[in-house]
């Protein structure tokens, strides 16, 4: 089945702007806009079960904590719970002195009256009226012409001004939205907006908000930017107007549209913290704010404990934050790909000595959002040695030699392929011990040992179990390692040896890593030992490695028995 011919069913719903000297493409975002949260209004009307009073209050407190100074709290003329919630915030004095609560109301007289009743006693409030002026709404919804749509807006603006005058102790800001702005002829939108700001006497001392929404996203973000810049240049009383943008995400471009709108002259951005809202959602405020943050611009919103914010929003809305959500998702700082993991691991090694954040694949430091590095690299069948090495180092302070990384990654790969699921750092550590530590008990094992110093030499005496019989071995050397190897009397050389402490404090253990090679063959193996005592861990590593050489068939048991005898 094929999609229908779009040329016979759809048409462009927007007016292209003649703006050959557009300036926004050359602009950069150098400061944060005014932010307005719509979580309690637009976001609330877009969830399965609208928030109750307790949830609304918890959400409001969180929005204040994040740093929003404009918070749209509801639609009190249309909802009793919104009315009651507005009264609760005012009467119980929950609104900080620097925060404006905002309420939405349609351009109808009785609804405007009810709205002002809900705001009695507020210190600061924004009354937000709206009506649509687009051809579709004029013709099919409102049944008015352009003059009729303008009259609706002017009448509502007049009523808002009259009611506000009855409450002189409140610091009022008036806001008007020409709904469906992006689908409205620009000259019509400008004419209606100019009429409203004239009634409200917009001036530098009496700022008015004009919200120019992409109520439905009908064009690319570049077209929206042109529309905003055209209004920015042409509206009257510009110095008395705060241009606000309210982008929806119907085309998936809400963030881009908002950012380009700021470059085009917008002063204010409306949206929900994580992009909740009607249809495909309002713009994602956290993403825009943190985009700025990663470019060195202070967003004036605090997302330093993003997990707490996620938990609150998920609890209040019943909607999960997507695991791939920008900045907030559980997986956005997680690399499964082997090449990504290798680059991140190497990047962290350099980052330790740098002040400026500059990491492969990580545009923001997870710690800035209250996240740790534990989940940055996770291992599944797509992963490689870099991810495995990173998890062992970050979780257990175990740094594997590169050749051991390569060898061990194959064992992990086999497990992830067989199980077809992710493995944790604990799983990897257990698999490492199973492969390289547990071999100390496979063919022969050390039951006891005694280490002493004789005439400047290290002397070791070992009780070795060989095929169920205990043999006593003795060896001398310039250190414990050479003494042990001399005691074993096997045709092996040490290719590499490392030791380090894993964990810390009273529970610290010593890890010994050794690579032994059969003389004259080029055949080698790794072994590891873990013990409270470093000498014991070294002995266990050598024995484990020897047993692994036997398992690989490059060292036979007769050689081991002969050495023991």
C-alpha positions as a Python dict, from the first residue, in 0.01 Angstrom:
ca = {
    (1, 'X'): (0, 0, 0),
    (2, 'X'): (136, 341, -98),
    (3, 'X'): (81, 684, 53),
    (4, 'X'): (-166, 897, -136),
    (5, 'X'): (-39, 1161, -380),
    (6, 'X'): (29, 1451, -138),
    (7, 'X'): (-9, 1717, -408),
    (8, 'X'): (-375, 1623, -439),
    (9, 'X'): (-445, 1631, -66),
    (10, 'X'): (-213, 1875, 111),
    (11, 'X'): (-94, 2230, 63),
    (12, 'X'): (142, 2462, 244),
    (13, 'X'): (-39, 2612, 542),
    (14, 'X'): (206, 2897, 596),
    (15, 'X'): (301, 3220, 426),
    (16, 'X'): (661, 3247, 310),
    (17, 'X'): (825, 3568, 428),
    (18, 'X'): (994, 3807, 189),
    (19, 'X'): (1301, 3869, 403),
    (20, 'X'): (1609, 3869, 179),
    (21, 'X'): (1813, 4059, 440),
    (22, 'X'): (1726, 3821, 725),
    (23, 'X'): (1969, 3857, 1012),
    (24, 'X'): (1897, 3552, 1230),
    (25, 'X'): (2131, 3310, 1045),
    (26, 'X'): (2428, 3520, 1159),
    (27, 'X'): (2320, 3547, 1521),
    (28, 'X'): (2422, 3331, 1817),
    (29, 'X'): (2244, 3264, 2144),
    (30, 'X'): (2450, 3444, 2407),
    (31, 'X'): (2201, 3469, 2691),
    (32, 'X'): (1903, 3275, 2818),
    (33, 'X'): (1550, 3389, 2738),
    (34, 'X'): (1274, 3430, 2992),
    (35, 'X'): (1142, 3079, 3052),
    (36, 'X'): (776, 3000, 3101),
    (37, 'X'): (669, 2654, 3212),
    (38, 'X'): (344, 2522, 3066),
    (39, 'X'): (367, 2188, 3251),
    (40, 'X'): (72, 2267, 3479),
    (41, 'X'): (-155, 2384, 3197),
    (42, 'X'): (-68, 2263, 2847),
    (43, 'X'): (117, 1965, 2986),
    (44, 'X'): (-161, 1881, 3231),
    (45, 'X'): (-433, 1882, 2965),
    (46, 'X'): (-231, 1635, 2754),
    (47, 'X'): (-205, 1342, 2997),
    (48, 'X'): (-437, 1047, 3053),
    (49, 'X'): (-539, 1156, 3401),
    (50, 'X'): (-500, 1527, 3483),
    (51, 'X'): (-306, 1600, 3799),
    (52, 'X'): (-484, 1625, 4130),
    (53, 'X'): (-417, 1904, 4380),
    (54, 'X'): (-132, 1721, 4550),
    (55, 'X'): (42, 1642, 4222),
    (56, 'X'): (-5, 1996, 4091),
    (57, 'X'): (144, 2137, 4409),
    (58, 'X'): (442, 1902, 4394),
    (59, 'X'): (499, 1997, 4031),
    (60, 'X'): (473, 2369, 4114),
    (61, 'X'): (732, 2337, 4390),
    (62, 'X'): (967, 2157, 4153),
    (63, 'X'): (928, 2424, 3884),
    (64, 'X'): (1011, 2694, 4137),
    (65, 'X'): (1317, 2498, 4249),
    (66, 'X'): (1439, 2463, 3889),
    (67, 'X'): (1421, 2840, 3858),
    (68, 'X'): (1118, 2927, 3645),
    (69, 'X'): (998, 3284, 3707),
    (70, 'X'): (689, 3254, 3485),
    (71, 'X'): (472, 2949, 3559),
    (72, 'X'): (141, 2889, 3386),
    (73, 'X'): (-61, 2716, 3658),
    (74, 'X'): (-385, 2641, 3479),
    (75, 'X'): (-710, 2741, 3317),
    (76, 'X'): (-916, 2846, 3621),
    (77, 'X'): (-1219, 2964, 3424),
    (78, 'X'): (-1258, 2620, 3265),
    (79, 'X'): (-1160, 2387, 3550),
    (80, 'X'): (-1269, 2389, 3913),
    (81, 'X'): (-952, 2211, 4024),
    (82, 'X'): (-744, 2477, 3845),
    (83, 'X'): (-948, 2749, 4016),
    (84, 'X'): (-903, 2586, 4355),
    (85, 'X'): (-534, 2531, 4295),
    (86, 'X'): (-487, 2898, 4207),
    (87, 'X'): (-662, 2997, 4530),
    (88, 'X'): (-447, 2753, 4729),
    (89, 'X'): (-122, 2901, 4601),
    (90, 'X'): (-236, 3257, 4674),
    (91, 'X'): (-413, 3207, 5008),
    (92, 'X'): (-144, 2981, 5153),
    (93, 'X'): (135, 3211, 5027),
    (94, 'X'): (324, 2950, 4826),
    (95, 'X'): (431, 3184, 4545),
    (96, 'X'): (782, 3334, 4578),
    (97, 'X'): (796, 3711, 4543),
    (98, 'X'): (996, 3691, 4219),
    (99, 'X'): (761, 3444, 4046),
    (100, 'X'): (467, 3535, 3823),
    (101, 'X'): (187, 3283, 3811),
    (102, 'X'): (12, 3276, 3475),
    (103, 'X'): (-341, 3171, 3386),
    (104, 'X'): (-493, 3112, 3045),
    (105, 'X'): (-836, 3229, 2936),
    (106, 'X'): (-1024, 3241, 2609),
    (107, 'X'): (-1130, 3577, 2471),
    (108, 'X'): (-1479, 3563, 2629),
    (109, 'X'): (-1617, 3810, 2880),
    (110, 'X'): (-1759, 3571, 3142),
    (111, 'X'): (-1446, 3356, 3138),
    (112, 'X'): (-1226, 3662, 3188),
    (113, 'X'): (-1434, 3765, 3489),
    (114, 'X'): (-1402, 3418, 3642),
    (115, 'X'): (-1027, 3424, 3581),
    (116, 'X'): (-979, 3746, 3777),
    (117, 'X'): (-1183, 3603, 4063),
    (118, 'X'): (-931, 3322, 4089),
    (119, 'X'): (-642, 3572, 4112),
    (120, 'X'): (-771, 3796, 4391),
    (121, 'X'): (-483, 3868, 4631),
    (122, 'X'): (-202, 3756, 4400),
    (123, 'X'): (116, 3959, 4424),
    (124, 'X'): (219, 3901, 4064),
    (125, 'X'): (16, 3747, 3784),
    (126, 'X'): (7, 3713, 3407),
    (127, 'X'): (-333, 3697, 3240),
    (128, 'X'): (-303, 3520, 2907),
    (129, 'X'): (-581, 3561, 2650),
    (130, 'X'): (-592, 3408, 2305),
    (131, 'X'): (-796, 3363, 1991),
    (132, 'X'): (-708, 3231, 1649),
    (133, 'X'): (-683, 3453, 1343),
    (134, 'X'): (-583, 3191, 1086),
    (135, 'X'): (-799, 3138, 775),
    (136, 'X'): (-890, 2785, 881),
    (137, 'X'): (-1020, 2899, 1220),
    (138, 'X'): (-1185, 3213, 1087),
    (139, 'X'): (-1380, 3019, 827),
    (140, 'X'): (-1441, 2681, 990),
    (141, 'X'): (-1443, 2737, 1366),
    (142, 'X'): (-1524, 3098, 1452),
    (143, 'X'): (-1728, 3191, 1143),
    (144, 'X'): (-1582, 3542, 1132),
    (145, 'X'): (-1384, 3746, 885),
    (146, 'X'): (-1052, 3919, 960),
    (147, 'X'): (-1227, 4217, 1116),
    (148, 'X'): (-1437, 3986, 1332),
    (149, 'X'): (-1129, 3799, 1461),
    (150, 'X'): (-962, 4131, 1541),
    (151, 'X'): (-1270, 4251, 1724),
    (152, 'X'): (-1268, 3939, 1946),
    (153, 'X'): (-909, 4010, 2046),
    (154, 'X'): (-968, 4381, 2110),
    (155, 'X'): (-1278, 4317, 2316),
    (156, 'X'): (-1096, 4063, 2532),
    (157, 'X'): (-799, 4297, 2576),
    (158, 'X'): (-1032, 4574, 2689),
    (159, 'X'): (-1206, 4349, 2941),
    (160, 'X'): (-874, 4230, 3084),
    (161, 'X'): (-760, 4589, 3130),
    (162, 'X'): (-1087, 4684, 3301),
    (163, 'X'): (-1085, 4391, 3543),
    (164, 'X'): (-719, 4438, 3628),
    (165, 'X'): (-788, 4800, 3725),
    (166, 'X'): (-1012, 4669, 4003),
    (167, 'X'): (-712, 4501, 4169),
    (168, 'X'): (-440, 4767, 4180),
    (169, 'X'): (-235, 4583, 4445),
    (170, 'X'): (-144, 4308, 4200),
    (171, 'X'): (150, 4349, 3963),
    (172, 'X'): (-20, 4253, 3636),
    (173, 'X'): (134, 4149, 3306),
    (174, 'X'): (-97, 4097, 3010),
    (175, 'X'): (-30, 3837, 2743),
    (176, 'X'): (-194, 3785, 2409),
    (177, 'X'): (-153, 3488, 2176),
    (178, 'X'): (-273, 3492, 1816),
    (179, 'X'): (-333, 3117, 1820),
    (180, 'X'): (-211, 2934, 1507),
    (181, 'X'): (22, 3226, 1438),
    (182, 'X'): (232, 3024, 1192),
    (183, 'X'): (-72, 2958, 970),
    (184, 'X'): (-195, 3319, 985),
    (185, 'X'): (-116, 3588, 728),
    (186, 'X'): (162, 3798, 881),
    (187, 'X'): (-6, 4131, 811),
    (188, 'X'): (-322, 4004, 983),
    (189, 'X'): (-127, 3879, 1286),
    (190, 'X'): (60, 4208, 1310),
    (191, 'X'): (-256, 4416, 1282),
    (192, 'X'): (-433, 4225, 1561),
    (193, 'X'): (-127, 4228, 1786),
    (194, 'X'): (-77, 4603, 1734),
    (195, 'X'): (-441, 4665, 1825),
    (196, 'X'): (-404, 4467, 2147),
    (197, 'X'): (-78, 4635, 2255),
    (198, 'X'): (-236, 4975, 2188),
    (199, 'X'): (-526, 4895, 2422),
    (200, 'X'): (-283, 4772, 2687),
    (201, 'X'): (-57, 5078, 2637),
    (202, 'X'): (257, 4874, 2595),
    (203, 'X'): (573, 5066, 2683),
    (204, 'X'): (918, 5004, 2831),
    (205, 'X'): (763, 5067, 3176),
    (206, 'X'): (455, 4856, 3103),
    (207, 'X'): (572, 4546, 2922),
    (208, 'X'): (318, 4333, 2735),
    (209, 'X'): (379, 3976, 2620),
    (210, 'X'): (296, 3881, 2263),
    (211, 'X'): (316, 3506, 2232),
    (212, 'X'): (357, 3399, 1868),
    (213, 'X'): (292, 3025, 1882),
    (214, 'X'): (355, 2743, 1643),
    (215, 'X'): (28, 2601, 1774),
    (216, 'X'): (60, 2340, 1502),
    (217, 'X'): (403, 2312, 1347),
    (218, 'X'): (333, 2364, 976),
    (219, 'X'): (675, 2461, 841),
    (220, 'X'): (1046, 2414, 885),
    (221, 'X'): (1214, 2605, 1168),
    (222, 'X'): (1379, 2844, 921),
    (223, 'X'): (1036, 2967, 808),
    (224, 'X'): (930, 3020, 1170),
    (225, 'X'): (1249, 3218, 1232),
    (226, 'X'): (1168, 3440, 934),
    (227, 'X'): (818, 3498, 1072),
    (228, 'X'): (953, 3590, 1415),
    (229, 'X'): (1216, 3825, 1273),
    (230, 'X'): (953, 3993, 1054),
    (231, 'X'): (731, 4053, 1357),
    (232, 'X'): (1032, 4165, 1562),
    (233, 'X'): (1108, 4428, 1298),
    (234, 'X'): (755, 4540, 1217),
    (235, 'X'): (527, 4533, 1523),
    (236, 'X'): (449, 4864, 1686),
    (237, 'X'): (565, 4949, 2039),
    (238, 'X'): (843, 4689, 2014),
    (239, 'X'): (1026, 4834, 2313),
    (240, 'X'): (718, 4761, 2522),
    (241, 'X'): (672, 4407, 2397),
    (242, 'X'): (818, 4078, 2513),
    (243, 'X'): (805, 3843, 2214),
    (244, 'X'): (734, 3493, 2337),
    (245, 'X'): (735, 3168, 2139),
    (246, 'X'): (538, 2853, 2209),
    (247, 'X'): (644, 2575, 1975),
    (248, 'X'): (478, 2241, 1930),
    (249, 'X'): (657, 1946, 1784),
    (250, 'X'): (432, 1821, 1503),
    (251, 'X'): (721, 1808, 1256),
    (252, 'X'): (976, 1712, 1521),
    (253, 'X'): (1144, 2053, 1496),
    (254, 'X'): (1017, 2230, 1809),
    (255, 'X'): (1362, 2269, 1967),
    (256, 'X'): (1521, 2394, 1645),
    (257, 'X'): (1230, 2633, 1584),
    (258, 'X'): (1260, 2779, 1936),
    (259, 'X'): (1636, 2823, 1914),
    (260, 'X'): (1616, 2992, 1574),
    (261, 'X'): (1332, 3210, 1707),
    (262, 'X'): (1559, 3331, 1987),
    (263, 'X'): (1820, 3418, 1726),
    (264, 'X'): (1544, 3599, 1531),
    (265, 'X'): (1447, 3825, 1822),
    (266, 'X'): (1229, 3626, 2065),
    (267, 'X'): (1271, 3719, 2431),
    (268, 'X'): (1081, 3436, 2597),
    (269, 'X'): (1026, 3061, 2549),
    (270, 'X'): (723, 2865, 2663),
    (271, 'X'): (732, 2489, 2697),
    (272, 'X'): (727, 2186, 2922),
    (273, 'X'): (1033, 2063, 3109),
    (274, 'X'): (1064, 1741, 2909),
    (275, 'X'): (838, 1829, 2617),
    (276, 'X'): (499, 1704, 2734),
    (277, 'X'): (198, 1869, 2569),
    (278, 'X'): (-77, 1827, 2313),
    (279, 'X'): (-20, 1583, 2022),
    (280, 'X'): (358, 1553, 1984),
    (281, 'X'): (422, 1785, 2276),
    (282, 'X'): (532, 2136, 2364),
    (283, 'X'): (894, 2225, 2312),
    (284, 'X'): (1140, 2056, 2547),
    (285, 'X'): (1270, 2331, 2778),
    (286, 'X'): (1536, 2114, 2942),
    (287, 'X'): (1688, 2032, 2603),
    (288, 'X'): (1705, 2397, 2495),
    (289, 'X'): (1844, 2509, 2830),
    (290, 'X'): (2111, 2239, 2837),
    (291, 'X'): (2196, 2301, 2473),
    (292, 'X'): (2285, 2653, 2584),
    (293, 'X'): (2477, 2521, 2882),
    (294, 'X'): (2698, 2302, 2662),
    (295, 'X'): (2786, 2615, 2460),
    (296, 'X'): (2900, 2805, 2768),
    (297, 'X'): (2577, 3005, 2813),
    (298, 'X'): (2416, 3008, 3158),
    (299, 'X'): (2055, 2887, 3112),
    (300, 'X'): (1933, 3028, 3446),
    (301, 'X'): (1756, 2698, 3513),
    (302, 'X'): (1895, 2438, 3751),
    (303, 'X'): (1907, 2081, 3622),
    (304, 'X'): (2191, 1971, 3853),
    (305, 'X'): (1968, 1698, 4001),
    (306, 'X'): (1799, 1577, 3687),
    (307, 'X'): (1707, 1238, 3831),
    (308, 'X'): (1493, 1403, 4099),
    (309, 'X'): (1320, 1615, 3833),
    (310, 'X'): (1254, 1307, 3622),
    (311, 'X'): (1107, 1121, 3919),
    (312, 'X'): (873, 1410, 4003),
    (313, 'X'): (749, 1456, 3647),
    (314, 'X'): (697, 1085, 3594),
    (315, 'X'): (505, 1059, 3921),
    (316, 'X'): (285, 1362, 3852),
    (317, 'X'): (212, 1297, 3484),
    (318, 'X'): (218, 920, 3465),
    (319, 'X'): (435, 953, 3155),
    (320, 'X'): (783, 797, 3138),
    (321, 'X'): (1084, 996, 3022),
    (322, 'X'): (1214, 816, 2714),
    (323, 'X'): (1550, 639, 2771),
    (324, 'X'): (1689, 822, 2467),
    (325, 'X'): (1551, 1160, 2571),
    (326, 'X'): (1815, 1434, 2524),
    (327, 'X'): (2015, 1481, 2845),
    (328, 'X'): (1752, 1317, 3071),
    (329, 'X'): (1718, 967, 2926),
    (330, 'X'): (1865, 672, 3112),
    (331, 'X'): (2071, 573, 2808),
    (332, 'X'): (2186, 906, 2664),
    (333, 'X'): (2522, 889, 2840),
    (334, 'X'): (2560, 517, 2774),
    (335, 'X'): (2783, 366, 2508),
    (336, 'X'): (2735, 4, 2402),
    (337, 'X'): (2934, 31, 2078),
    (338, 'X'): (3290, -93, 2106),
    (339, 'X'): (3442, 196, 1910),
    (340, 'X'): (3249, 451, 2116),
    (341, 'X'): (3358, 285, 2438),
    (342, 'X'): (3721, 285, 2336),
    (343, 'X'): (3708, 656, 2248),
    (344, 'X'): (3532, 747, 2574),
    (345, 'X'): (3780, 548, 2782),
    (346, 'X'): (4072, 725, 2615),
    (347, 'X'): (3894, 1060, 2649),
    (348, 'X'): (3856, 1016, 3024),
    (349, 'X'): (4230, 959, 3055),
    (350, 'X'): (4295, 1303, 2904),
    (351, 'X'): (4001, 1473, 3077),
    (352, 'X'): (4151, 1413, 3423),
    (353, 'X'): (4396, 1698, 3364),
    (354, 'X'): (4168, 1940, 3178),
    (355, 'X'): (3939, 2215, 3304),
    (356, 'X'): (3733, 2250, 2986),
    (357, 'X'): (3504, 1958, 2906),
    (358, 'X'): (3609, 1799, 2577),
    (359, 'X'): (3506, 1435, 2553),
    (360, 'X'): (3431, 1202, 2263),
    (361, 'X'): (3058, 1135, 2232),
    (362, 'X'): (2969, 1320, 2555),
    (363, 'X'): (2867, 1683, 2489),
    (364, 'X'): (2795, 1743, 2859),
    (365, 'X'): (2954, 1616, 3179),
    (366, 'X'): (2700, 1375, 3335),
    (367, 'X'): (2811, 1494, 3680),
    (368, 'X'): (2672, 1841, 3600),
    (369, 'X'): (2328, 1679, 3594),
    (370, 'X'): (2380, 1481, 3911),
    (371, 'X'): (2464, 1163, 3723),
    (372, 'X'): (2775, 955, 3786),
    (373, 'X'): (2994, 779, 3533),
    (374, 'X'): (2879, 429, 3626),
    (375, 'X'): (2637, 403, 3334),
    (376, 'X'): (2851, 580, 3074),
    (377, 'X'): (2979, 251, 2937),
    (378, 'X'): (2767, -62, 2941),
    (379, 'X'): (2850, -389, 2776),
    (380, 'X'): (2642, -604, 2543),
    (381, 'X'): (2711, -798, 2224),
    (382, 'X'): (2795, -473, 2040),
    (383, 'X'): (3067, -376, 2286),
    (384, 'X'): (3443, -409, 2272),
    (385, 'X'): (3751, -424, 2487),
    (386, 'X'): (3740, -53, 2569),
    (387, 'X'): (3402, -79, 2740),
    (388, 'X'): (3502, -389, 2934),
    (389, 'X'): (3826, -229, 3046),
    (390, 'X'): (3646, 90, 3146),
    (391, 'X'): (3393, -93, 3365),
    (392, 'X'): (3664, -292, 3540),
    (393, 'X'): (3869, 20, 3602),
    (394, 'X'): (3582, 245, 3715),
    (395, 'X'): (3414, -18, 3936),
    (396, 'X'): (3711, -221, 4066),
    (397, 'X'): (4022, -13, 3994),
    (398, 'X'): (4142, -298, 3773),
    (399, 'X'): (4351, -185, 3477),
    (400, 'X'): (4416, -471, 3237),
    (401, 'X'): (4721, -485, 3009),
    (402, 'X'): (4615, -423, 2651),
    (403, 'X'): (4679, -779, 2533),
    (404, 'X'): (4476, -911, 2825),
    (405, 'X'): (4197, -666, 2736),
    (406, 'X'): (4185, -812, 2386),
    (407, 'X'): (4189, -1170, 2509),
    (408, 'X'): (3931, -1122, 2785),
    (409, 'X'): (3696, -924, 2558),
    (410, 'X'): (3653, -1238, 2349),
    (411, 'X'): (3528, -1428, 2655),
    (412, 'X'): (3283, -1149, 2736),
    (413, 'X'): (3171, -1135, 2373),
    (414, 'X'): (3093, -1506, 2380),
    (415, 'X'): (2875, -1463, 2688),
    (416, 'X'): (2687, -1162, 2552),
    (417, 'X'): (2629, -1337, 2220),
    (418, 'X'): (2495, -1647, 2394),
    (419, 'X'): (2278, -1459, 2642),
    (420, 'X'): (2177, -1177, 2404),
    (421, 'X'): (2164, -928, 2689),
    (422, 'X'): (2365, -664, 2865),
    (423, 'X'): (2625, -763, 3125),
    (424, 'X'): (2708, -547, 3425),
    (425, 'X'): (3042, -456, 3580),
    (426, 'X'): (2973, -720, 3845),
    (427, 'X'): (2909, -980, 3574),
    (428, 'X'): (3235, -890, 3400),
    (429, 'X'): (3437, -907, 3721),
    (430, 'X'): (3286, -1247, 3804),
    (431, 'X'): (3369, -1371, 3453),
    (432, 'X'): (3724, -1239, 3486),
    (433, 'X'): (3777, -1425, 3812),
    (434, 'X'): (3624, -1739, 3662),
    (435, 'X'): (3868, -1726, 3368),
    (436, 'X'): (4189, -1602, 3529),
    (437, 'X'): (4169, -1643, 3908),
    (438, 'X'): (3977, -1966, 3969),
    (439, 'X'): (4233, -2160, 3761),
    (440, 'X'): (4460, -2159, 4068),
    (441, 'X'): (4279, -2475, 4182),
    (442, 'X'): (4251, -2651, 3846),
    (443, 'X'): (4551, -2892, 3813),
    (444, 'X'): (4772, -2821, 4105),
    (445, 'X'): (4745, -2573, 4387),
    (446, 'X'): (4947, -2426, 4669),
    (447, 'X'): (4824, -2524, 5014),
    (448, 'X'): (5081, -2344, 5226),
    (449, 'X'): (5397, -2146, 5177),
    (450, 'X'): (5673, -1998, 5388),
    (451, 'X'): (5880, -1700, 5273),
    (452, 'X'): (6211, -1608, 5436),
    (453, 'X'): (6528, -1412, 5368),
    (454, 'X'): (6860, -1598, 5366),
    (455, 'X'): (7185, -1417, 5289),
    (456, 'X'): (7005, -1148, 5088),
    (457, 'X'): (6799, -1400, 4886),
    (458, 'X'): (6428, -1465, 4905),
    (459, 'X'): (6360, -1829, 4990),
    (460, 'X'): (6017, -1983, 4948),
    (461, 'X'): (5895, -2325, 5059),
    (462, 'X'): (5569, -2442, 4903),
    (463, 'X'): (5329, -2721, 4986),
    (464, 'X'): (5186, -2804, 4644),
    (465, 'X'): (4897, -3038, 4577),
    (466, 'X'): (4963, -3238, 4258),
    (467, 'X'): (4697, -3492, 4158),
    (468, 'X'): (4584, -3524, 4519),
    (469, 'X'): (4934, -3566, 4660),
    (470, 'X'): (5119, -3296, 4849),
    (471, 'X'): (5473, -3215, 4736),
    (472, 'X'): (5723, -2983, 4903),
    (473, 'X'): (5905, -2740, 4676),
    (474, 'X'): (6182, -2494, 4757),
    (475, 'X'): (6317, -2208, 4552),
    (476, 'X'): (6547, -1909, 4582),
    (477, 'X'): (6550, -1580, 4396),
    (478, 'X'): (6611, -1209, 4418),
    (479, 'X'): (6239, -1163, 4497),
    (480, 'X'): (5925, -1367, 4566),
    (481, 'X'): (5835, -1403, 4195),
    (482, 'X'): (6171, -1544, 4087),
    (483, 'X'): (6182, -1767, 4396),
    (484, 'X'): (5842, -1914, 4312),
    (485, 'X'): (5936, -1979, 3949),
    (486, 'X'): (6264, -2139, 4052),
    (487, 'X'): (6074, -2362, 4293),
    (488, 'X'): (5841, -2477, 4016),
    (489, 'X'): (6136, -2560, 3784),
    (490, 'X'): (5916, -2525, 3475),
    (491, 'X'): (6027, -2410, 3126),
    (492, 'X'): (5851, -2073, 3159),
    (493, 'X'): (5953, -1709, 3148),
    (494, 'X'): (5774, -1402, 3281),
    (495, 'X'): (5658, -1171, 3003),
    (496, 'X'): (5483, -921, 3227),
    (497, 'X'): (5385, -877, 3589),
    (498, 'X'): (5167, -610, 3749),
    (499, 'X'): (5017, -563, 4091),
    (500, 'X'): (4769, -314, 4224),
    (501, 'X'): (4521, -257, 4503),
    (502, 'X'): (4151, -309, 4432),
    (503, 'X'): (3895, -136, 4657),
    (504, 'X'): (4031, 63, 4948),
    (505, 'X'): (4055, 86, 5324),
    (506, 'X'): (4031, -216, 5552),
    (507, 'X'): (3871, -423, 5276),
    (508, 'X'): (4140, -358, 5017),
    (509, 'X'): (4277, -658, 4829),
    (510, 'X'): (4587, -707, 4620),
    (511, 'X'): (4554, -806, 4256),
    (512, 'X'): (4847, -968, 4078),
    (513, 'X'): (4846, -1006, 3699),
    (514, 'X'): (5111, -1216, 3527),
    (515, 'X'): (5180, -1338, 3178),
    (516, 'X'): (5399, -1649, 3144),
    (517, 'X'): (5548, -1787, 2824),
    (518, 'X'): (5670, -2140, 2748),
    (519, 'X'): (6037, -2111, 2659),
    (520, 'X'): (6114, -2142, 2293),
    (521, 'X'): (5751, -2167, 2180),
    (522, 'X'): (5602, -1818, 2186),
    (523, 'X'): (5301, -1969, 2366),
    (524, 'X'): (5182, -1765, 2662),
    (525, 'X'): (4890, -1719, 2898),
    (526, 'X'): (4765, -1477, 3161),
    (527, 'X'): (4679, -1554, 3520),
    (528, 'X'): (4555, -1348, 3813),
    (529, 'X'): (4550, -1374, 4188),
    (530, 'X'): (4337, -1183, 4438),
    (531, 'X'): (4419, -1190, 4809),
    (532, 'X'): (4467, -968, 5112),
    (533, 'X'): (4842, -1037, 5090),
    (534, 'X'): (5037, -937, 4780),
    (535, 'X'): (5277, -1234, 4798),
    (536, 'X'): (4984, -1475, 4823),
    (537, 'X'): (4811, -1308, 4527),
    (538, 'X'): (5137, -1336, 4326),
    (539, 'X'): (5169, -1708, 4403),
    (540, 'X'): (4803, -1763, 4308),
    (541, 'X'): (4853, -1570, 3983),
    (542, 'X'): (5153, -1784, 3884),
    (543, 'X'): (4973, -2107, 3970),
    (544, 'X'): (4657, -1996, 3787),
    (545, 'X'): (4862, -1904, 3481),
    (546, 'X'): (5047, -2235, 3489),
    (547, 'X'): (4721, -2426, 3510),
    (548, 'X'): (4584, -2228, 3216),
    (549, 'X'): (4892, -2322, 3012),
    (550, 'X'): (4815, -2685, 3093),
    (551, 'X'): (4451, -2637, 2988),
    (552, 'X'): (4570, -2489, 2658),
    (553, 'X'): (4784, -2797, 2600),
    (554, 'X'): (5115, -2613, 2579),
    (555, 'X'): (5239, -2735, 2919),
    (556, 'X'): (5176, -3099, 3004),
    (557, 'X'): (5106, -3244, 3346),
    (558, 'X'): (5413, -3471, 3327),
    (559, 'X'): (5634, -3161, 3324),
    (560, 'X'): (5453, -3027, 3627),
    (561, 'X'): (5478, -3358, 3816),
    (562, 'X'): (5846, -3394, 3728),
    (563, 'X'): (5913, -3044, 3854),
    (564, 'X'): (5728, -3118, 4174),
    (565, 'X'): (5913, -3444, 4235),
}
